[in-house]
Amino acid sequence: MIRLTLYLIFIIFVYGCSFFSSEEKLSSSFPTSNPFSPATKNIEKPKKNQKRMSILQIQKHIALMDQNSDKFLLGEFPQGDWFNSFPLRRSFHFKNKIGVLLFWSYSSLESCQVAQEISLLNIRWKNKPVVFMGVHTGKFRHELPGKSVHHAIIKNRIEYPVFNDDKLLLWEKLKMTTWPTIVILGPKGNLLARVFPVGESVSEQISITQEIITQSLSYYGLESKPQVNVPLYLEKKKIKRKNPLAYPSYISIDSEQSRIFISDSGQNRIVIVNFKGEFLESIGRGFFGLRDGNYQEAEFKNPQGLYYKENKLYVADSGNHAIRIIDLEKKSVKTLASNANFDSSEGKNLLPLKMQYPWDLELISKKLYISMAGNNQIWILNIDTGKSTILSGTGKKRNYNDKLRLEKSLWAQPKGLSSNKENLFIADSDSSTIRKIDLIKKKSYPLVGGHQFSTNLFSFGDKDGFELLAQLQYPCEVLWWPTQGRLLVADTFNNKIKILDSETKYIDSWCGSGSTGHIDGDYFEASFFEPSGLAFSEEEKKIYIADTNNHAIRAIHLDQKKVKTLILRNVPFAQPSPYEAANIFASFSPRIIKESPLYLSSSSGKKVPLRLNLRLPAGTHFSSQSCWHIFTQGDDPLKITGIQKEGVMKNGEDIHWSFQRGKGNGILKLEVLVYFYDEKKNYMVEALLFEIPVIYNQGNKEERKVIEYAIQSL
C-alpha cells in the first residue's frame, strides 16, 4: 500500500488536480488542455498509517466530486460502432452504477495489457453495479476502421463492451492525453477520477482503479445491490474461420528439409508445414501457459518471432515474457530465459532487467539479439551461458540515435529484426521507422521514416522516398535479402511489402495494393490485412508472408511476379479443453503453495494415489468455471494420461487421481483456478499453484498424498 499512496499523485482528478505530461502524449489533433485544473497537491512521504491515509484521500475526493457532480456530468455517449454488445446508453445502462471506461489503442502494448487486466476486474465485480467499457481511440489511421478493432478485441481476449471512438468524440469531450487512461464515473454520470499510466506500472494503475471502485461502491451504498449484467454478443463468436491458423504472426524457414515454422499466435502454438503446405507437426497444446516438455505438453502464450538454425528453433514467447528453444530432433521445448530464471550478470545494465514482450529474434554466432518491445530496448542473450545484457535503449520511448553511446539510443516498441551480419536492422514500430545498428562501430543510425524530433512518434503515412521524406505506418518486420543486397519491410498498417536500399536510404512500395483485403494476384493487385512475418526461400524463389488478420500464409512467387495463398493441408485446429474454457490462469499471479515431498518406492508396482481437498470460505460455492490442470517437471516422475490432466471443480467433491510410477525424481504441479461466489452473488477468483516434489527412494517408504487447502475470504 506504500506504492498505492505514491501513485495517488498520478490520479488525475477532474476537480482539484491538473493533468500530468506523458511520454506518449498525442499529437496536436488530440486536445491536451484541461479546463478543470486548479493546483495539484503532492502527497507526503508515506508514514506508518499510510494505507488508511490513502483510502481516506480517495474517500474525500469521491465526496468532493459528488458535491460538484452537476459540474462534471458526462452526458450521453456519441453514436458509433460498438463491439461485444449492442450500443450502450450512459443514461440507462450506467444509471445508479459505477462506470469504468478504458481509453486504449491496440498498437500500444501497455494498452493491450491494461485491457486484459480489465477483463479480470469485470469478473471480480460480476453481477454488481459496476459497468466496464472500452473506448478504442486508435493512434494510427489503420486502427480506426471497425474491422481492425474487431480483430484487436479477439486477439486480446476482451469480453466487455467496446466503443470505437474513431472520430475522437469521447476523447475530446473528456480531454484525454494518453493511453491507457481509465476514467471512473459515478452513478449520476459524473466524473469521479482519471487514472493515468505511470511508466510501465500497469499493476499500479489497476490497483488504484480497484480501490476507487471499492470506495465508490461504499460511498454510494451500492455494495449490496446486485445488478443484471449488460448482455454480451462477443466478437469471437461472430466469426467462422475456415483456416486452421489464428492470427499467425512470424515465420521461419528450414530450406534443407523444406519446412516452414509458423507462430500460430492466436492459438498459442507453433505449426510446421512443408513448402507445399502439408502439415508436419504442431508444437504446443494450443492454449496459453508457460510450460516446458514434449510437443504435446508444452505451452506458449502469444508466441511471436522465430529463428531457425541447426535443428533448433528459437521462439520469442511474447505473452510469457520468455525466450524458448525447441529441439526439433528431441521434440522438446525448453525455456531458455524468462523473468523467473533470468541471469543478467553479463555486461553493464542501465536498468534492472525484466523481460517485457520480447518480439523478434536474430542469431549471430552465439548471440541471440532480441527486440524487447515492451522495454523499448534491444537485448543480447548468450545462448550458451544464458546471460544477457542490454545492447541499446534506456527504456524511454523515443526515436533517437545517440552519436557516442549505443546504449543511450532510444527506441519505440521495436519489433522486427534482421541482419547481414555487419548490421542489425530494426523495424521500430511505434515511431514508424526502419533503423539499423552497426555491430562493428557499435552505433545506431536512421534509415527511413519518422521525424527529426525524437519525441514525435506521430510522423506516419504511406509515402515512398528517401530518409525522412518516406513514411511508413507501424512496420513490424524486416528481412535482409542477400542476393539483392536490400531489405524487405512488412509495412504492417499500410498492408504492403516494401523494398529498402540501406545504402541510398530509399524505400519503395513493392507488393500490395494498400487496401485491406485478401486478394491474390499481381504485385500491386494483391491485398493483405496486417502482414507481419517474412521469410525467404531461395530454392523456391518465394518470399513467405504471415498475413496475420487473414489467418493465412501468403507467398510471393518471384518468377511469376504474383502473390498466392499457401493452401494448408491437414493442419488441425487447436482444440480447447475444460481448462481452456475458463483459462485466464496465466493472467493471474498465482499463489504458490510448496507441499511436502511425496516419497515413493521405485520397486512397487502399485499406483500412486493423490487427493485434493479444497475448502472454500463459509457460505460460498464453486461456479461452473472453476477448473484444474496437472503436469510434471523433471524426469517424468509420474505418468499422466490425457484424461488425468485437467477437469472442472464441483461443490462438495474432492479430486482424486491415481497415477502410474514414472522414471525418476521430479515435481508434480497442480494449477487450480477457483471461481466462487457467496449468497449475494459476489464473485471472486483465486489462482493456486501447488508444487509437490516426487522423490523415489530405495527403501519401502510409501505415502498416500492428500493436499488440503482452505481459501480465505477475499
N, C-alpha and C positions, 0 to 999 in steps of 0.2 A: 504493500500500500504506500510505501515511500515513493515508489515510481509513480503511482497513481497521482499523488499530490504534485510531484514535479511536473507531470504532464497536464495538470489542470490549467497551467498558464497557456496551454495551446488550445483550450476550448474557446472557440471564438463566439462570445456571447453577442447576440444581436443588440442587446441593450446593456451598456456599461463596459464594453470591450471593443477593441479595434482589431482589424484583420492583421495577420502576420504575413510576411512575404514567404514565398515558396520557391524551391529550386526549380519547380516545374510550372512556373507561372505561365498563364496563357497569353496569347498574342493580343494585339490591340483590339481585335474584333470581339474579345471577351472582356466585359467591363471588370475593372479591378477595384473600383472605389466602393466605399461602404457608407451609406447615408446615416447609419445609426452607430456612431462611434465616438463617444467621449473617451476619456483616458483609460488606459489599461492599468490594472493593479497587479503587480507582481506578487507571487505568493512567497512567503518567507521560507527559510530553510526548514525542512521537516523536523518536528520535535517528537517527544515521546508519545503524545496522544494524537499523532498526525492522522491516523485513519479516521478517527471521529471528526477531526477538523475538516478534512477534505470532504467528507459526506455532508457536514454542516454547510460548507461552502456551496455545494450543489443544491442543497435544500433551500438555502437563502436565494440562490439565483432563480430557482424554479418559482419561488414565491414572488420574487420581483418581476419576473416575466409574466406571471399570471396576473399580477396587479395592472400591468400595462398591456394586457393581451389585445385590447382593441387597437393598439398602435401597430401591431405586427401580425395581422391576420394574413394568411397565405392566399386565401381566395380559392377559386376553382382551378382544377388542372386544365391546361390548354388541350385542344384537340390534337390528336396524333395517333401514331401506331402503338399498340400495346402488345405485349408478349406474355405468355404463360397465363393470361387471364383475359376476360373481357375488359373494356375500358372502365377504369375506376373513377368515381367522383369523390372529390375531397369532402364535400359537404354531406355525403351519405355514408360512404364506406369508412371514413376516418372519424365520423362523428362519435364523440364520447370514447375515443380511443387514443392511445399514444401512437403517433406515426413516426416511422423511421425511414428516411429517404437517403439512399446511397447514390451519390453522383460519381459515375465511373466512366472509364474509356477502356475498351478491350485491348488497345495497343499498349496499355500500361500494365506491367506485371504486378505492381503494387495494387492497382485497382482490381485486377482479377483475383488476387489473394484475399482482399477485403470482401469482394463479392461472394467468395466461397465461405468465408467466415460468417457472413450474414446469414447464410443458409443454416448454420448451426444455431444462431440466435433465433431463427424462425422456428426451429424445433423446440428450443427451450421454452418459448412463450406460446406454444401451440394452444389453441382454444382460450387464449387470454386476450384482453382488449389491446392488443399491440398489432399493428399492421406494418409489415416490411415491404418495401418497394424499391426497385432500382430505377435510376434515371440515367440512361445512357447518353452521354454527350461526347461524341467522338472528336478526337483531335484531327484526324486525317479525313479527307473527303471520302475516301473509300469506306470509312466506318459509318457514314451517315445513313445509307440505304437500309431499309428494314431487313433485306435478305442477309446482309452482313451481320447485323445484330442478332438475327435468328441463329446463325451458326455459332456466334460467340457465346450465346446463352447455353447452347447444348454442350459446347466444348468445356465450359466452366462449371457445368452441373448446377446451374442456377434454377431453382424451383420456387420462385416467388415472382409476383408481378413486376414487369419491367416496362417503363415508358421510354420510347425513343424520342429524345429531345433534340431532334436533328435541326430544328430551327432555333435552338438555344433560348426558347421562351422561358422555361423554368430557370435555366441557368442565369439569365439576365435578371429575372424577377427577384431571385434570391442573392444576386450579386456574388456568384461563385467566382473563385480564382484558381482552383487547383483540384486535381483528382488524387486519390479518392477522398471526398468530403462527405461526412454523414450529417444530415440535418434531422433534428428531432422536433416533432410537432406536439403540441398539447391537444387535449380533447376538444378544444374550441376552434382548432385550426390555427392556433397561434404558435409562432416560432418560440421554441424553448432554448435551443443551443445548436451550435455547429461544432463538429469535432473534426479538426484538420489532421492530416498525417504529420508525423514528426519523424523526419528522416525515413528509415526503413522499419520503424517500430509499428508494425501492423497490430501486434498484440496489445500495445498500449492504447491504440485508437479503439480497438474492440472492447478493451477492459473498461475504459471510461464511458463508452457508449452503454455498456451493460449497467453501469452504476447509475447513469442518468435515467435509463428506462425504469430501473427498480425504484428509484426515489420518486420519479414522476407518477408511477402507479400508486405509490403510497400517499403522495401529496393529494392526489385527486380521488383517493379512496376506491381505486379500481382493482385492487389485488384479488378480491373475492368475486369478481363479476366475470364469469365465463362468457365468451362471445362465439358466434358462429364464424368460422374462418371464411375468407374470400375464396370462392370456388376457383380452382385452377384448371387450365387447359394447357398442359405442358407442351413446350415446343418439341421435345424429344419424341412425343407420341404422334406428332403431325407428319413425320417423315417415314417413308418406307424405302429403305436402302436396298438396292439390288446388288450393289458392290459389297464384297465381304470386308473391305477395308473401311476404317472410320477415321477420317482426318489424318491420313499419312503425312508425315512432316519432312523427314530426311531419308536419304538413301545412300547406299554404298555398294560398290561393285567388286566382285571377285572374278576377274577376267579368265584366270586359269581354269576354274571349274564352272564358269558361266553361271554365276549366282548373283542375284540381286537381293540385298538386305534392305528391308523396309521398316522404318519406325511407324508402326500402326498405332499412333499416339492415342487416338480415341478409344482404342481397345487395350491399351497398356501392354503391348506385346511387340515382338519383332517377328516379322514374317519373311520367309526365304522362298523365292521363286527362281526358276531358271529364266534364260533370256526369251523363252517362248511363253512365259507367264504361267508355267506349270508349277503347281505347289510342291515344295520340297519339305519344309518344316516350319513349325511355329514355336517360338521361344517365349515362354511366359504363360501363366494361367489365364490371362485375359482380363483381370480386374486388378485395381491398384493396391500396391503394398511394396514393402522393401524386404525382399526375401531371396536368399541365395539357394542354390540347389540345382537339380536337373531341369530340363526344359519344361517339364510338366509342373514342377514345384515353384519355380522362380516367379517373382512378381516384380513389376515395374510400375512407375506412376508417371504418365505423360512423357515417355522417352522421346528425345529429340535427335541430336546429331549422332552420326555413326562414323566409325573409321575402321576399315578392314586392313589387316596386314598379317601374313604368315599364319593363317588359320585361326587368328584371334580377331574378335570383333569388339571394339570399344564403344561404349554407349554413354551418352550424356543423359542420365536418368533425371531429367529436369525437376519433375514434381517431387522426387525424393531428395533433391539437392545432393546427388551422389554420382560417382563415376563407376560404371560396372564394366566387367570384362567377361566376354563369352568365349570359352574354349570350344571351338567348333569340332574338335576331334574327340574330346572327352564328353561333349554335350553337357556342359555345366556352366553355371552363371556364378560369378563371384563379385563381391563389392570391393573395388579397388580403393575407393576413397569416399567418405561421407562425413557428415558433421559428427557422427557418433565415434568414428575411429580415425579422425584426420590427424596426420602428422605434418606439422607446418614448421619444422625446425630448420629447414634448409633455406638459407638466404635471409635477407632483411625484409621484414614485412611492415608495411606502413599502417596496417590496421590489424586487429585480431582477426584471424582467418575464420570465416564461416561461409560455407558454400551457399550461394543463393542463385538458384536457377541456372546451372551450367547448361549451355545451349548447343554448342558445336565443338568439334574436336579436330585436331590436326597433329599427327605423329611425325616427328622429325628425330631420327636416331632414337634415343631412349627418352626423349622429352615429349610429353603429351601437352600440347597447347590447348587451353580451354577458354572459350568465350563465356565469362561469368556474367550473364545478362543481368541478373538481379543485383550484383555488386558493382556494375559498370566498370568491370576490370577484365584484364587478360591475365590468366594464370599459367604456370608451368607445373606439371606433375611428373616427377621421375617415376617411370613405371616399374623400375627395379626396386627402389627404396621406399616408394610410397610417400616420399617427402615432396613438399611443394613450396613455391614462392610466388609472389605477385610480380609479374613481368611489367605491367603498366596499369596505372589508374589508382586514384586515392579513394574512390567510392563516390565522389561527386559526379553528378550527371551533367556533362558538358561535351562540347565538340572542340577539343583543344589539344594542340600538338606542341609540347614543350621542346624548345630548341636545344636544351642542355641535358635534361634528365628524362629518360623514357618513363621512369616510374611516376613522374609528375604529369604526364599526358593524361587527359581526361576523356572518358567515353560515355556514350549514351545508349545503354541497352545493346551492347554488341552481340551479334548472333552468328552469322555465317563466317566460317574460316576456310582458307585455302592457302597453299604455299607453292612456290617454285624453289624451295629450299633456301634461297637467299632472302626472300621477303615473305612475310606473313600478311596476307590480305584479309581485311575485316569488313564485313557488312555491318556498319554501325547504325542499327535500325532506327532508333528514335531521333537521330539527327539527320536521317535520310542521306547518309554519305557512304562512300567507299573510301577506306583509308588503308594504309599499309605500315608495317613495322619492318624496317631494315634490320635483319637479325645480325648483320655483321657490324654495322655502325651503331646499333642499339638506339635508334631514333624512330619516331613516328612521323608520317607525312600524310597530308591530304591528297586525295586523287580527284574525286568528283563529288558534286553535290554540297548541300549545306550552306552555311552563311559565314561571312568573315568574322562575325562576333560569336564567340564560343557559347554564350548563354542563349543565343537564338536557335531554338530547336524547331522553329516553325517555317523554315525555308524548305518547302517541298512542292512537288508538282510532277509533271511528265514532260521533260524537255531534254533533247539530245544536245550535246555540245561539250565544250572544254571546261574543266575545273568547276569554278563557282557558277558558270553560266548554265551548267547542266542541272537538272532537277530530277530527283527520284522521290519515291513515296514508300517508305518503310521497307527497304530491301532486307531480305532475310537470309540470302545465301550468295556465296561467290565460289567460283570453280576455275582453277587455273587450267588452261587448255594448252598443253605443252607443244603440240605440233603447230599451233597457230601463234604461240607466244603472247596470247591475250587472255583476258579474264572474262568469264561468263558471269552475269549478275541476274539473280532472280529478283526483279523489281516487284516485290510481292503485291503491294497495294495498287500498283499500276497494271497488274495482270500481264506482265511482259517478261521476256528474257532479253537481256541486252548484252552487248559486247563492249568491253572496255580495253583500250590500249593504255597500259600502265606507264608507257614512256611518254607518249604525247598527251596523256590525260584527257582523252576524248572518248565519250561513251555514245553508243548508237543503238537505237532500237533494232532488234533483230528478228524476234519471233513473238507473235501475239498481237491481236488487234487492239488490245487495251480494254475491250469490253468484257464484262463479267459473263462467263458462259462456259459451255463445254462443247466446243466445235472443233473437229479435226479438219485438216486441210493444209493449204499452202501457208508459209510462214506468217504472212500478215492477215490471213483469213482465220487462222486458229484462234480460239479463245480459251482462257484459263480462269480459275477462281482461287486467288491467293496461292500461286505457285511458290513452293518453298525450297525443298531439297533438289540438288542437281548432282548427277554422276555421269561419267563419260566412259563409253566402251569403244576403244579404238578398233578392236577386231570387227565389231558390228557396225562401226561408223554411225553410232547413235548416241544421243545425249538423253538420258532419262530424267524425268521431272516428277517430283512428288506434287501433284496438283491437289492441294490439301482439301479445300472445301468441295471439290468434286469427288472426293473419296477415290481418287484414281491415280494410276501411274501412266504418264504420257511419255512418248518417245519422239524425239526429233530425228527423222531419218535424213542424214546429211546427204546421201547420194540421191535421194528423191526430192529433197527440199520440201518435205511435208511433215506434219505433226500427226501422229496416230496414237490412239489409246491402246495401251497394252491390255489385251484380253487375259484376265486371270482365270485359271482353270483349277477347279477342285480346292480352292482356298476356303477353309472353313470359317464361318462366323464365330467370333468369340462367344462362348456360352456362359450366360450368367448363372449364378448359384444362389441358394438361400442366403448365403453370406453376402454375396454381391448385391442382392436386392436391397439391403439396408446398409451396405458397407461405406461408411464415411470414417472408418476407423483411422485411416491414415491422416485425416484432417485433425484428429484429436492429439493431444499429448497424453498418452495412456498412463494410468497409474501402474507402475511396475511392481509386482509382488514376487520376491525371490523366495521360493519354497525350499524346504529341507530336501536333501537328496533322496532319490528313490534307489535303494540298493537291491540288486538282483544277482541271482546265481546264474552263471553262464552255462552250468551243466543241466539245469532244469528245463524240461520241455513244456512246462505249463505256460499258459497265457498270463499276461500281466494285467491285473485289474486296476482301474483308476476311476475315481468318482469325484464329481464336483458338487458341493453343497453350497449354493449361493443364496444368502438371505437378504431380502430387501427390507427397508425401513417399515415399521408397522403401518398398516393401512395403505400400502402401495401395492401395485400389481405390474407384472410384465406386460408390455404392449407386444403386438404381433411382430414388431420389427427387431426385437431382441434376438441376437444370434451369436454363434461361437465359431471359432476356426482353430484347428490344432495342427502343429507342424513340428519338425525336429531340425536341429542343427548338430553338426559333428559327424561321427562315424555311424550314421544310421542306427541310433540306439534302440529304436522300436520300429516295427513295420506298420505303417499306417495306410490302409486302403482308402479308396475314394469315398466310400460310404461313411468312414470314420472321421473324415477331415473337417466336416462342417455341418451345422444344423441350426435349429432355432430353439429359443428358450421357452419353456412353458411354466405356468403358475403351479407351484406345489410339487414340481418334479425335479429330482436331481438328474444329472447327466452321468451316464455310466459308459465306460469304454473297456474293451478287453483286447489288448494288443499282443501280437507275436513278438518274441525277442528279436533284437537286431544284431548288428555286427559288433558294436563296442560302445564305449562311453560317449555321451553327448548331452544335449539339452533338449528337453521337451518344452515346447512353448504353446501356451493356450491363450488365444485372444478372445475376449468376451466384450461385446458391445451391448450394453443394457439400456433399453428404453423402458422407463417405468413412470407410473402416474399415480396420483392419490385420488381420493374420493371427489375432490373439486376439479378434477381433470387438469391438475398442474403436471405438465410433462417435464421429465428430467432425463439426462443422458449421462452414463458413466462408462468410460473405456478402461478396461483392465487387461493387463498382460502378465500372466503367471509364467515364471521361469522355473523349471524343475530339473536339476541335474540328475542324469541317469548314470549310475555307477555299477559296473559289473565287478564282482569280487570272486575270489577263488573258493571261498567257503560256501556255506549253505544259507547265509543270511538273506532273508527274503522280506519284502514289505508289501502290505496292501496300502496303496496310497489313497488318502482321502484329502481333498482340498476343501477347506472350509473358509468362507469369507463372508463378512457382513458389510453391506453397503450402508454408509452413514447417510442421514438426511442431508440433502444439498441446500 
